[in-house]
Structures are given as structure tokens and as C-alpha cells.
Amino acid sequence: MRELEQLFKGLGDQTRLRILNLLLHGELCVCDIQYVLESPQPNISRHLAYLKNSGLVRDRREGPRIYYRLAQPGEALPKALFAFLREAFSRSGVLADDAKKLKQAIRRGSCTISAWRPYSALAGRKDVSPRP
């Protein structure tokens, strides 16, 4: 029951919901999220730490950067939760605007990810994959 409580606490903030919306599209660096949300890096990092402690995201370090992704998107409970969130997020103009801004940033080459892969995080990727 405690794990379920932690998951829902992680969802209890607008900024964290916006971050999860972006992570549905794949692994991102803090700077990618910061760019889209137009929020200071310490604020984004604090919310990412909360999401990580809630069990909703995982991170990995590559040099000076830390990359974040959805935690265990292929397992039953997270898979159902992330599928629900994808559906719920599709009804929000703010979240659609965030995804659009991320997509534009990728096309311009200003983000650390190289290709727009909508909802790729829900495809059940391996736990860690090297970046191109």
C-alpha cells in the first residue's frame, strides 16, 4: 500500500505532471525539461528527485548530464498508470503545448535527443540504452 501512496504523491503537482508528460516521449536531460517548462534548473531537479523517490522515474548519469526516463514502463502497474496518464494528458492544452515545444526543439536540434519519437517510453524499452 505504501508504494501506491508514493506513486500518487508523485502525481500531486502540476510541474511533475508536465515532466511526466514529456518523459512519455522518451528519455530526457534536465536541460531539455527546463527548456520546455521554462523553469529554473534547481526547480526542475527538485521535481525530478521527487518523481524518482516516488518510483515514477529513473535516472542515469552520462558525463556531466543526468538523463531521466519513466520507471519500468513495461511492468503491469506502471504500464497501466502511464497508459492512463497518456490518455488523460491528451485532453490538456498545456500538456499538448509542452509536447509540441519539445518536438520543435528536437527539430531545431536544440535538445539532447536526436529524434521525435512520440510516446516511445511506453514501447517497453530496455532499462538503459546508450545515446547516439
Stockholm file with secondary structure:
# STOCKHOLM 1.0

chainA/1-132         MRELEQLFKGLGDQTRLRILNLLLHGELCVCDIQYVLESPQPNISRHLAYLKNSGLVRDRREGPRIYYRLAQPGEALPKALFAFLREAFSRSGVLADDAKKLKQAIRRGSCTISAWRPYSALAGRKDVSPRP
#=GR chainA/1-132 SS CHHHHHHHHHTSSHHHHHHHHHHTTCCEEHHHHHHHHTCCHHHHHHHHHHHHHTTSEEEEEETTEEEEEESCTTSHHHHHHHHHHHHHHTTCHHHHHHHHHHHHHHHHTCSSCCSCCTTGGGGCCCSCCCCC
#=GC SS_cons         CHHHHHHHHHTSSHHHHHHHHHHTTCCEEHHHHHHHHTCCHHHHHHHHHHHHHTTSEEEEEETTEEEEEESCTTSHHHHHHHHHHHHHHTTCHHHHHHHHHHHHHHHHTCSSCCSCCTTGGGGCCCSCCCCC
//
